Amino acid sequence: MKGLRLALGASLIVMPGTALAQQAGSDAENSQETPPAPVAVQDVAGDEIVVTAQRREQRLKDVPLTIAALSPEQLAQSGVDNVLDLQNAVSGLSFGGVGTAFQPSIRGVGTLVSTGGSENAVALYVDGIYYYTPQLLGSTLPDVERVEVLKGPQGTLFGRNSVAGAIRVFTRDPSFTPQMDMQISGGAFTGDGGSRSSPHIAASAFVTTPISDTVAVSLSGGYDWIDGFLTDETNGNSYGTIRRANARAKLLFEPTGNLSIKIGGFYLSHDDEGSNASTAVDGLSVASAYPGSIVPTEPYHTAYNSGFGGPMNVGTVETWAADARIELDVDGVGTFTSLTGYNDNSIVNLVSLTHSQSSPTCLATFACVEYSYFVDTQAFSQELNFASERWGIFQLTAGLFYYRNRTDTIAYLQEPIIPNGGMLAKAEHFEIDAYAGYAEIEAHPTDRLTLTAGGRYTHESRDDTATTAATVNKQRDFNSFVPRITAQYELTPTLNAYASFSVGEKSGLTGIANTASTPPYAPVEAEKNTAYEAGLKYADGGNSVNFAGFFYDYTNKQEQGFTGTAVFLQNSGPVRVWGFDADASFRLSDDFRLRGAATWVPEAKYTDFPNAASYGRTRNPDGSFASVLFDATGYRLPRAPEFSGNVALDYEHYTAGGIIDGNVTVSYTSSQFHDLYHVVEQPDYTIVNARFGYTFGDHMRLGIYGRNLTNETYISNTAVSGLGFFAAYGRPREVGLQLGYSY
């Protein structure tokens, strides 16, 4: 593996990244972005990549920040089937989480906090709308226009709680030219290395057409089904069915040449056993101390008690969403944009927190815990944005933003042995109201020099209530100002140098979920990440090389512990992160392109955290695992691999009858820990994906694909508490056929 790591690093001089681009507008507070009119990642001017990370179309080398931009073709070539697969195509991005609550990290910065009211350190946007619900990171989208992964804290223009970065997904808009794309794939997990064989069927479609000279519509949808590649050790049967479906409709109205109105609706449904299912790492489950329990220890093996008519391992997500974008261009002035979004999310998680079939004695004494968790969230956002035209040497971007979130959670314990649903553990209500104003000015004092300065001020009010035996209410306001300053200089027509200073902030918490703190319900302060970055960007004749170095001064990182029935939260002392990002893309010939990227983070550690709290391997008398108070100063951050990188070789050859295409993508991630005390370690691993196909004429493509061809077993998410140390694993080897049709 060390040899592969060195090869990846060295080959960056000749490698492509996954089209790394860069984003401007950083923002850490509560923002939803107003994205520019969606424009696919595309090649222009000799294959130079065009992105819209600063709310306008720009070449990658002209944007003074780091972003990975992926087109639909690159996503398919790299085997990206859902948002979680992005970690195999974007260096420096990794995923963890608890059950279906996925938690991404970028450059080693992420979160382990999963309590109600908390949000990820990496924000998710779909068509410019911020999504609070981390479960949506497991979604598949049938109509992707492009994906942009913003690296580093986002301050002035973008990013609610994007202290580490943001994932922005743009879907296809209606067109006045009729178009249709359909694809169906049939695959199979091959059943090696502890997993079982299982079919996998997926289908997606997109269609758009005009219905008048000024109105166009589009419809899209997708369905994904996996029978289950896990083994249920209680009966030896296959387990882990996943069903995911989504649909989207959009209407585009252009009554005049300078006015555009887009209205969209979206529905998503997930019924997911596979993501919740976990295995006790090294058998470290409280249930193993009680005779009669079944505690799986092999990856892809699981066991659960029965409740609600089936195993206590269910994760369902249902989302309804709507958005409206109104854009008015005023000649000689600029563009005014209104972006409105609403989403309603319902989540059900039923899970044995020991991830085992626990004995009746363990359940009756509450040493083993069965947990039923229900979440309902309604979120609304409104943003007004103005982006000026060039006024002499200046350009202005400014806006106002409002975000409202109402979330209700309710949890029960021991449903399998307590009638009528179990014992009430907690009922919580969270209210967030956030207001922000931002502005950024870009100046061009010379033809080669560009200076940018901006900032965002945010006022956020939180009003939270929790009920168990008694009702507790906590209110708190959080105010912040996050600045951004950049300088960029064109050294030659093909080479730019830049430097940036930006700040990101992740909102604090009232402490309503901090029931086990001392004193109880202690508030949690906001995180702040002060980032410094400098880099070079080169693009010429279809070839590009980008390089950046970064340094983070990160304070008040939020950390979480769990006693088995109660949560405690705390802020760490300062954290220091520094490293390098690089990517390259080279056209080797008319048929071959080589791409690659790498992120090296030599240091991502707590520099002062003497009172850290987590769990170790020592057991209490009841079989649970004792909490550990320790000095984490010098410890590496969880989910912070030192090195990650990818290499991709693309092939496309035109023949008289059609097009032959192929791709091989290899991604490597070094070892990392998934918990604060470094009990759960994921060794380094390599993922190999490939696909090959033939397009008949201009419309129909028949192809084959393989994902995780080396059948690596790697941790995708974890759960660590006094009840044990548990891991769910990424998907094993899959091979299959694809049939697509487009016009």
C-alpha positions in Angstrom: 0.0 0.0 0.0 2.9 2.4 0.7 4.1 1.8 -2.8 0.7 2.7 -4.2 0.6 5.8 -2.1 4.0 7.0 -3.4 2.9 6.2 -7.0 -0.2 8.2 -6.6 1.7 11.2 -5.1 4.4 11.1 -7.7 2.0 10.7 -10.6 0.2 13.9 -9.8 2.6 15.6 -12.1 0.9 13.7 -14.9 -2.4 13.0 -13.4 -5.9 14.3 -13.4 -8.0 15.1 -10.6 -11.5 14.6 -10.7 -11.7 17.9 -12.4 -10.8 20.0 -9.4 -12.0 23.5 -9.6 -12.4 26.2 -7.1 -15.0 28.1 -5.3 -15.1 31.5 -4.0 -17.7 32.7 -1.7 -16.9 31.2 1.7 -19.4 31.3 4.4 -19.8 29.6 7.6 -22.9 30.7 9.0 -26.3 29.9 8.1 -26.5 30.2 4.4 -28.1 28.6 1.5 -26.4 29.6 -1.7 -28.0 31.2 -4.6 -26.3 29.3 -7.3 -25.7 30.6 -10.7 -27.8 29.3 -13.5 -26.7 25.7 -13.6 -24.0 25.1 -16.2 -22.5 21.6 -16.5 -18.9 21.1 -15.9 -17.7 21.5 -19.5 -14.6 21.8 -21.7 -14.0 25.1 -23.5 -11.0 26.8 -24.9 -8.9 23.6 -25.3 -10.7 21.5 -22.6 -10.4 24.1 -19.8 -13.0 23.4 -17.2 -15.7 25.9 -16.5 -17.3 26.2 -13.1 -19.7 28.5 -11.4 -18.4 28.5 -7.9 -18.4 32.3 -7.6 -22.0 32.7 -8.9 -20.8 33.2 -12.4 -19.1 31.1 -15.1 -15.3 31.1 -14.7 -12.5 28.9 -15.8 -11.1 26.7 -13.1 -7.7 28.5 -13.1 -9.4 31.8 -12.5 -11.1 30.8 -9.2 -8.9 31.3 -6.1 -10.1 28.4 -4.0 -10.3 24.6 -4.2 -13.3 22.7 -5.6 -13.7 19.3 -7.2 -16.2 19.5 -10.0 -17.6 16.4 -11.6 -19.7 16.1 -14.7 -22.3 13.3 -15.2 -19.8 11.5 -17.4 -17.1 11.6 -14.8 -19.5 10.5 -12.1 -20.4 7.4 -14.2 -16.9 6.7 -15.2 -15.7 6.7 -11.6 -18.4 4.4 -10.4 -20.2 7.1 -8.4 -23.7 5.5 -7.8 -24.7 7.8 -4.9 -23.4 10.7 -2.9 -21.5 8.5 -0.6 -19.4 7.1 -3.5 -17.9 10.6 -4.0 -15.2 9.7 -1.5 -13.8 7.4 -4.2 -13.6 10.1 -6.8 -12.7 13.2 -4.7 -9.5 13.2 -2.7 -9.7 14.5 0.8 -13.4 13.6 1.1 -14.4 10.7 3.4 -17.6 9.6 5.0 -18.6 8.2 8.4 -21.7 8.4 10.4 -24.2 6.6 12.6 -26.7 4.4 10.8 -28.3 6.4 8.0 -27.0 9.7 9.5 -24.0 10.2 7.2 -21.2 12.5 8.3 -18.7 13.6 5.6 -15.2 15.0 6.4 -13.0 17.2 4.1 -9.3 17.5 4.7 -9.8 15.8 8.1 -12.5 18.2 9.3 -15.9 16.7 10.1 -18.0 15.8 13.1 -19.0 12.8 15.3 -22.0 14.7 16.8 -25.4 13.2 15.8 -27.7 14.7 18.5 -30.9 16.5 17.5 -30.3 20.1 16.5 -26.8 19.5 15.4 -25.7 19.7 11.8 -22.8 18.4 9.7 -19.5 20.3 9.2 -19.9 19.7 5.5 -23.1 21.2 4.1 -25.3 19.6 1.4 -27.1 21.7 -1.2 -29.3 20.5 -4.0 -30.0 23.2 -6.6 -28.9 25.8 -4.2 -31.2 24.7 -1.3 -29.5 23.8 2.0 -30.6 20.4 3.4 -30.4 20.0 7.1 -31.0 16.2 7.0 -27.7 14.1 6.8 -29.7 11.1 5.7 -30.1 12.6 2.2 -26.3 12.1 1.7 -27.2 8.5 1.0 -29.5 9.4 -1.9 -29.2 8.7 -5.6 -30.2 11.4 -8.1 -31.2 10.4 -11.6 -30.7 13.8 -13.3 -27.4 15.2 -12.1 -26.1 18.2 -14.1 -22.9 18.4 -12.0 -21.5 18.0 -8.5 -19.1 20.4 -6.9 -17.3 19.6 -3.7 -16.0 22.7 -2.0 -12.9 22.2 0.1 -12.2 24.4 3.1 -14.5 26.6 5.2 -17.1 28.6 3.2 -17.6 32.1 4.5 -19.0 35.1 2.6 -21.1 33.9 -0.2 -22.0 30.3 0.6 -22.4 27.6 3.3 -24.6 27.2 6.3 -22.4 25.5 8.8 -19.8 24.7 6.1 -16.9 24.8 8.5 -15.2 22.1 6.5 -16.7 22.6 3.1 -19.8 21.9 1.1 -21.3 19.3 -1.4 -23.3 21.0 -4.0 -25.5 19.0 -6.3 -27.1 20.6 -9.4 -29.8 18.8 -11.3 -30.8 19.2 -14.9 -33.1 22.0 -15.9 -35.9 22.0 -18.5 -34.9 22.7 -22.1 -36.6 24.1 -25.1 -35.0 21.3 -27.1 -36.7 18.0 -26.5 -34.4 15.5 -24.8 -34.6 12.1 -23.1 -32.2 10.0 -21.2 -33.0 6.5 -19.8 -30.8 3.9 -18.2 -31.4 0.5 -16.6 -28.7 -1.6 -14.9 -28.7 -5.1 -13.6 -25.9 -6.2 -11.4 -24.9 -8.6 -8.7 -22.8 -8.6 -5.6 -20.5 -11.6 -6.0 -20.6 -12.8 -2.4 -16.9 -12.9 -1.5 -15.1 -12.0 1.7 -18.0 -12.5 4.2 -20.7 -10.9 2.1 -23.4 -12.8 0.2 -24.4 -12.7 -3.4 -27.3 -10.4 -4.1 -29.0 -8.8 -7.1 -29.0 -5.1 -7.7 -31.4 -3.4 -10.0 -31.4 0.3 -10.8 -33.3 2.5 -13.3 -33.4 6.2 -14.0 -35.0 8.5 -16.6 -35.0 12.2 -17.6 -37.2 13.8 -20.2 -37.8 17.4 -21.1 -39.8 19.2 -23.7 -41.2 22.7 -24.5 -44.9 23.2 -24.2 -44.9 26.7 -25.7 -42.4 29.3 -26.8 -41.9 30.5 -23.3 -42.5 27.4 -21.1 -40.6 24.1 -20.8 -41.0 21.2 -18.4 -38.9 18.3 -17.3 -39.6 15.1 -15.4 -37.0 12.7 -13.9 -37.1 9.7 -11.6 -35.0 6.8 -10.3 -35.4 3.5 -8.5 -32.7 1.4 -6.8 -33.1 -2.0 -5.2 -30.7 -4.4 -3.5 -32.0 -7.6 -2.1 -29.3 -7.8 0.6 -25.6 -8.9 0.7 -25.6 -9.3 4.5 -26.1 -12.4 6.6 -28.6 -12.6 9.5 -26.9 -14.8 12.1 -30.1 -15.5 13.9 -31.4 -17.6 10.9 -28.6 -17.7 8.4 -30.7 -15.9 5.7 -29.6 -13.0 3.6 -30.4 -9.6 5.0 -30.1 -5.8 4.3 -32.7 -4.9 1.7 -32.4 -1.4 0.3 -35.1 0.3 -1.7 -34.7 3.9 -2.9 -36.9 5.9 -5.1 -37.0 9.5 -6.2 -38.8 11.8 -8.6 -38.5 15.4 -9.7 -40.5 17.8 -11.8 -39.4 21.3 -13.0 -41.1 24.1 -14.9 -39.2 26.8 -16.7 -41.0 30.0 -17.7 -39.1 32.7 -19.7 -41.6 35.4 -20.6 -38.8 37.8 -21.8 -35.2 37.5 -22.7 -34.0 38.8 -19.3 -36.5 37.1 -16.9 -36.4 33.4 -15.9 -38.6 31.6 -13.5 -38.0 28.0 -12.4 -40.3 26.0 -10.1 -39.4 22.5 -9.0 -40.7 19.7 -6.8 -38.9 16.7 -5.5 -39.8 13.5 -3.7 -37.5 10.9 -2.2 -38.2 7.7 -0.3 -35.5 5.4 1.3 -36.3 2.1 3.0 -32.8 1.0 4.1 -31.8 -2.0 6.3 -28.3 -2.1 4.9 -27.0 1.2 6.1 -28.1 0.6 9.7 -26.7 -2.9 10.0 -23.4 -3.0 11.9 -21.0 -5.5 13.4 -19.3 -5.5 16.7 -15.6 -4.6 16.1 -13.5 -7.4 17.8 -16.7 -8.6 19.4 -16.9 -5.5 21.6 -20.6 -5.4 22.4 -22.2 -5.4 25.9 -24.4 -8.2 24.7 -21.4 -10.6 24.5 -21.2 -10.5 28.4 -24.7 -12.1 28.6 -25.1 -15.8 27.7 -27.8 -16.5 25.1 -26.9 -13.4 23.0 -25.9 -13.6 19.4 -23.1 -11.1 18.7 -21.8 -11.2 15.1 -18.1 -10.3 14.7 -17.5 -10.8 11.0 -18.0 -8.0 8.5 -21.3 -8.2 6.6 -22.9 -10.3 9.4 -25.6 -9.0 11.7 -28.3 -10.0 14.2 -31.2 -8.2 15.8 -34.0 -8.6 18.2 -37.6 -8.4 16.8 -39.8 -5.4 17.3 -42.6 -3.6 15.5 -43.2 -6.9 13.6 -39.6 -7.3 12.4 -35.9 -7.0 13.2 -35.0 -3.8 15.2 -32.9 -2.5 12.3 -34.9 -0.2 10.1 -33.9 3.1 8.5 -36.5 5.0 6.4 -36.3 8.5 5.0 -39.1 10.3 3.2 -38.6 13.8 1.8 -40.9 16.2 0.0 -39.4 19.4 -1.3 -40.1 22.4 -3.5 -38.1 25.4 -4.7 -38.5 28.5 -6.9 -35.8 30.5 -8.5 -36.5 33.9 -10.1 -33.7 35.6 -12.0 -33.9 39.1 -13.6 -31.0 40.5 -15.7 -30.9 44.3 -15.9 -28.6 45.4 -18.7 -25.7 47.5 -17.4 -26.6 46.8 -13.8 -26.4 43.1 -13.0 -28.6 40.1 -12.0 -31.2 40.0 -9.3 -32.0 36.5 -8.0 -34.7 35.2 -5.5 -34.3 31.6 -4.3 -37.0 30.0 -2.2 -36.8 26.5 -0.8 -39.0 24.3 1.4 -38.4 20.7 2.5 -40.3 18.3 4.8 -38.3 15.2 6.0 -39.6 12.2 8.0 -37.1 9.7 9.4 -37.6 6.5 11.3 -34.7 4.6 12.8 -35.3 1.4 14.7 -32.0 -0.2 15.9 -30.6 -2.4 18.6 -27.8 -0.3 19.9 -25.8 -3.5 20.7 -26.2 -4.6 17.1 -26.9 -8.1 18.3 -29.8 -10.4 19.3 -29.6 -9.6 23.0 -30.6 -12.0 25.7 -33.8 -11.3 27.7 -31.7 -10.7 30.8 -29.6 -8.0 29.0 -32.7 -6.3 27.8 -34.6 -6.5 31.1 -31.7 -4.9 33.0 -31.3 -2.2 30.3 -27.7 -3.2 29.8 -28.7 -3.8 26.2 -30.7 -1.1 24.6 -33.3 -1.2 21.8 -33.8 2.3 20.4 -36.7 3.7 18.3 -36.0 7.2 17.0 -38.5 9.3 14.9 -37.6 12.7 13.4 -39.8 15.2 11.5 -38.2 18.3 10.1 -39.7 21.3 8.1 -37.2 23.8 6.8 -37.8 27.0 4.8 -35.3 29.3 3.3 -35.3 32.6 1.3 -32.4 34.3 -0.3 -32.2 37.6 -2.3 -29.0 38.1 -4.2 -27.5 40.7 -6.4 -24.5 40.1 -8.7 -23.4 43.2 -10.5 -21.8 43.5 -13.9 -18.3 44.9 -14.2 -18.4 48.5 -13.0 -15.0 49.9 -14.0 -12.5 47.9 -12.0 -15.2 46.6 -9.5 -17.8 43.9 -9.2 -20.2 43.5 -6.3 -22.1 40.5 -4.9 -24.5 41.1 -2.0 -27.5 39.5 -0.5 -29.9 38.8 2.3 -30.7 35.3 3.7 -33.3 33.8 6.0 -33.5 30.2 7.3 -36.2 28.6 9.4 -36.1 25.1 10.8 -38.5 23.2 13.0 -37.6 19.7 14.1 -39.4 17.2 16.4 -37.8 14.1 17.6 -39.1 11.3 19.9 -37.3 8.2 21.1 -38.4 5.0 22.9 -36.4 2.3 24.6 -36.9 -1.5 24.8 -39.8 -1.9 22.4 -39.3 -5.7 22.1 -40.0 -6.3 25.8 -42.2 -3.3 26.9 -45.7 -3.2 25.4 -47.2 -0.3 23.3 -43.9 0.8 21.7 -41.5 0.9 24.7 -40.5 3.4 27.3 -40.3 7.1 26.4 -36.7 8.1 26.4 -37.0 11.7 25.2 -39.2 14.0 23.2 -37.4 17.1 21.7 -38.5 20.2 19.8 -35.9 22.4 18.0 -36.4 25.8 16.5 -33.9 27.7 14.4 -34.3 31.1 13.0 -31.3 32.6 11.2 -30.8 35.9 9.4 -27.8 36.9 7.4 -26.5 39.7 5.2 -23.4 39.5 3.1 -21.4 41.4 0.6 -18.2 40.8 -1.4 -16.4 43.3 -3.7 -13.9 42.2 -6.4 -11.4 44.7 -7.7 -9.2 44.5 -10.8 -6.5 47.2 -10.2 -4.5 45.8 -13.1 -5.3 43.4 -15.9 -3.4 40.6 -14.1 -4.3 41.3 -10.4 -7.7 40.5 -8.8 -8.4 41.4 -5.2 -11.5 40.3 -3.3 -12.8 41.2 0.1 -16.1 40.4 1.8 -17.9 39.2 4.9 -21.2 37.9 6.2 -22.9 38.7 9.5 -25.4 36.2 10.9 -27.8 36.3 13.8 -29.2 32.9 14.8 -31.8 32.2 17.5 -32.3 28.7 18.9 -35.3 27.7 21.1 -35.3 24.1 22.1 -37.5 22.0 24.4 -37.0 18.5 25.8 -39.4 16.4 27.7 -38.8 13.2 29.7 -40.0 13.1 33.3 -40.0 16.9 33.2 -39.9 19.6 30.5 -36.8 21.7 30.0 -36.5 24.7 27.7 -33.3 26.3 26.5 -32.9 29.4 24.4 -29.7 30.9 23.0 -28.6 33.4 20.3 -25.5 33.1 18.3 -24.0 36.0 16.4 -21.0 35.8 14.0 -19.1 37.6 11.4 -17.0 35.7 8.9 -14.7 37.5 6.5 -12.9 36.4 3.3 -10.0 38.0 1.5 -8.2 36.7 -1.6 -5.6 37.9 -4.0 -4.9 36.4 -7.4 -2.2 37.2 -10.0 -1.9 36.0 -13.6 1.7 35.0 -13.9 1.2 34.0 -17.6 -1.9 33.5 -19.8 -1.9 29.9 -18.7 -0.8 30.1 -15.0 -2.3 31.9 -12.0 -1.2 32.2 -8.4 -3.5 33.0 -5.5 -3.7 33.3 -1.7 -6.7 33.4 0.5 -7.9 34.0 4.0 -11.3 32.8 5.1 -13.3 31.9 8.2 -16.0 29.3 8.6 -18.3 28.8 11.6 -20.5 25.9 12.7 -23.4 27.0 14.9 -23.4 26.3 18.6 -26.1 24.4 20.5 -28.3 25.3 23.4 -27.4 22.1 25.2 -30.9 20.7 25.4 -29.6 17.3 24.2 -26.6 17.5 26.5 -28.3 15.6 29.3 -25.2 13.8 30.7 -23.0 16.9 30.9 -21.8 18.5 34.2 -23.9 20.4 34.9 -26.7 19.0 32.8 -27.8 20.8 29.6 -24.5 22.7 29.3 -24.5 24.8 26.1 -22.0 24.0 23.3 -20.0 26.8 21.8 -19.8 27.5 18.0 -16.9 26.0 16.1 -14.7 28.4 14.1 -12.2 27.5 11.4 -9.7 30.1 10.3 -8.2 29.0 7.0 -5.1 30.2 5.0 -4.6 28.8 1.5 -2.2 29.5 -1.4 -1.9 27.8 -4.7 -1.1 27.7 -8.4 -3.5 26.9 -11.3 -2.3 25.9 -14.8 -4.4 25.2 -17.8 -3.4 25.0 -21.5 -4.5 23.0 -24.5 -6.5 20.4 -22.7 -4.0 19.9 -19.9 -4.3 21.3 -16.4 -2.4 21.1 -13.1 -3.6 22.6 -9.8 -1.8 22.7 -6.5 -2.7 24.2 -3.1 -1.3 24.3 0.4 -3.6 25.0 3.4 -3.4 25.7 7.1 -6.4 25.6 9.5 -6.6 27.2 13.0 -9.7 25.4 14.2 -11.3 26.1 17.6 -14.1 24.8 19.8 -14.6 21.6 17.8 -17.7 19.9 19.1 -17.4 16.3 20.4 -19.9 13.8 21.5 -20.0 10.9 24.0 -22.9 8.5 24.8 -23.5 6.6 28.1 -26.0 4.2 26.5 -29.1 6.2 27.5 -27.8 9.7 27.6 -25.6 12.0 25.5 -22.9 14.4 26.6 -21.3 17.1 24.4 -18.2 19.2 24.8 -15.9 21.6 23.0 -12.3 20.6 22.4 -9.4 22.9 22.6 -7.6 24.2 19.5 -7.1 21.9 16.5 -4.4 22.3 13.9 -4.7 21.0 10.4 -2.4 21.5 7.4 -1.6 19.8 4.2 -1.6 19.9 0.4 -4.1 19.3 -2.4 -3.1 18.6 -6.0 -4.8 17.4 -9.2 -4.0 17.2 -12.9 -5.6 16.2 -16.2 -3.8 15.4 -19.4 -5.0 14.4 -22.8 -2.6 11.7 -23.8 -4.1 11.3 -27.3 -7.4 11.7 -29.2 -8.7 8.6 -27.4 -7.1 8.7 -23.9 -7.2 11.1 -21.0 -5.4 10.6 -17.7 -6.9 12.3 -14.6 -5.9 12.2 -10.9 -5.9 13.9 -7.6 -4.4 13.6 -4.1 -4.8 15.2 -0.7 -2.0 14.9 1.9 -2.7 16.0 5.5 0.4 15.3 7.5 -1.1 17.0 10.6 -4.7 17.0 11.8 -4.5 16.9 15.6 -5.9 18.4 18.8 -3.2 20.7 20.2 -4.9 21.2 23.6 -7.6 18.8 24.7 -6.7 17.6 28.3 -10.3 16.7 29.3 -11.4 14.5 26.4 -14.1 11.9 27.1 -14.7 8.7 25.1 -14.8 4.9 25.7 -12.2 2.2 26.0 -12.1 -1.6 26.0 -12.4 -1.9 29.8 -15.8 -3.3 30.9 -18.0 -2.2 33.8 -19.6 -4.9 36.0 -22.8 -5.0 33.8 -20.7 -5.7 30.7 -20.8 -2.2 29.3 -17.7 -0.3 28.4 -16.2 2.2 30.8 -16.0 5.8 29.8 -12.5 7.2 29.6 -11.3 10.7 30.6 -8.0 11.3 28.9 -5.6 13.9 27.5 -6.2 13.9 23.7 -3.6 16.5 23.1 -1.6 15.3 20.2 -4.2 12.8 19.1 -5.1 12.7 15.4 -8.7 13.7 14.5 -11.2 10.9 13.8 -11.9 10.2 10.1 -8.8 12.1 9.0 -6.7 9.9 6.7 -3.2 11.2 6.1 -3.4 10.5 2.4 -6.1 9.9 -0.2 -5.9 10.0 -3.9 -7.3 8.7 -7.2 -6.1 7.9 -10.7 -8.5 7.5 -13.7 -7.8 6.6 -17.3 -10.6 7.5 -19.7 -10.9 6.0 -23.2 -13.2 7.2 -26.0 -12.9 6.1 -29.6 -15.2 7.0 -32.5 -15.9 4.4 -35.1 -18.0 4.4 -38.2 -20.9 2.7 -36.4 -20.6 4.2 -32.9 -18.4 5.1 -29.9 -16.3 2.7 -27.8 -15.7 4.0 -24.2 -13.9 2.8 -21.2 -12.6 3.9 -17.8 -10.6 2.5 -14.9 -10.5 4.4 -11.7 -8.2 3.5 -8.7 -8.6 5.3 -5.4 -6.5 4.9 -2.3 -7.1 6.0 1.3 -4.6 5.6 4.1 -5.5 4.3 7.6 -7.8 6.3 9.8 -9.5 6.1 13.2 -13.3 6.3 13.5 -13.5 7.3 17.2 -11.9 9.8 19.5 -10.0 7.3 21.7 -8.6 5.4 18.6 -10.2 2.0 19.3 -11.8 1.6 15.8 -9.2 1.7 13.1 -9.7 1.3 9.4 -6.5 0.2 7.7 -5.5 1.6 4.3 -7.6 0.4 1.4 -7.8 0.6 -2.4 -11.0 0.7 -4.5 -10.9 -0.2 -8.2 -13.9 0.6 -10.4 -14.2 0.1 -14.2 -16.7 0.3 -17.0 -16.7 -0.3 -20.7 -19.4 0.2 -23.3 -20.4 0.7 -26.9 -22.8 3.4 -28.2 -24.7 2.3 -31.3 -25.0 5.4 -33.5 -26.0 8.3 -31.4 -28.6 6.9 -29.1 -28.2 3.5 -27.5 -25.3 2.4 -25.2 -24.7 -1.1 -23.9 -22.0 -1.4 -21.2 -20.6 -3.5 -18.4 -19.3 -2.2 -15.1 -17.5 -3.4 -12.0 -17.3 -1.6 -8.6 -14.8 -2.4 -5.8 -13.3 -5.1 -8.1 -10.6 -5.9 -5.5 -13.4 -6.6 -3.0 -12.0 -4.4 -0.2 -13.7 -4.5 3.1 -13.7 -1.0 4.6 -15.7 0.8 7.3 -18.4 3.2 6.0 -19.9 4.3 9.3 -19.6 3.6 13.0 -21.4 3.8 16.3 -19.3 4.0 19.5 -20.9 4.2 23.0 -20.8 2.5 26.4 -22.7 -0.3 24.6 -19.8 -1.2 22.3 -17.9 -0.4 19.2 -19.7 -1.1 15.9 -19.0 -0.7 12.2 -20.9 -0.9 9.0 -19.0 -1.7 5.9 -18.9 -0.3 2.3 -20.4 -2.3 -0.5 -18.5 -5.4 -1.6 -17.6 -6.3 -5.2 -20.4 -5.8 -7.8 -20.4 -6.5 -11.5 -23.3 -5.8 -13.9 -24.7 -4.7 -17.3 -26.1 -1.3 -18.3 -28.4 -0.3 -21.1 -29.0 3.4 -21.9 -30.9 5.3 -24.5 -30.8 9.1 -25.2 -31.9 11.6 -27.8 
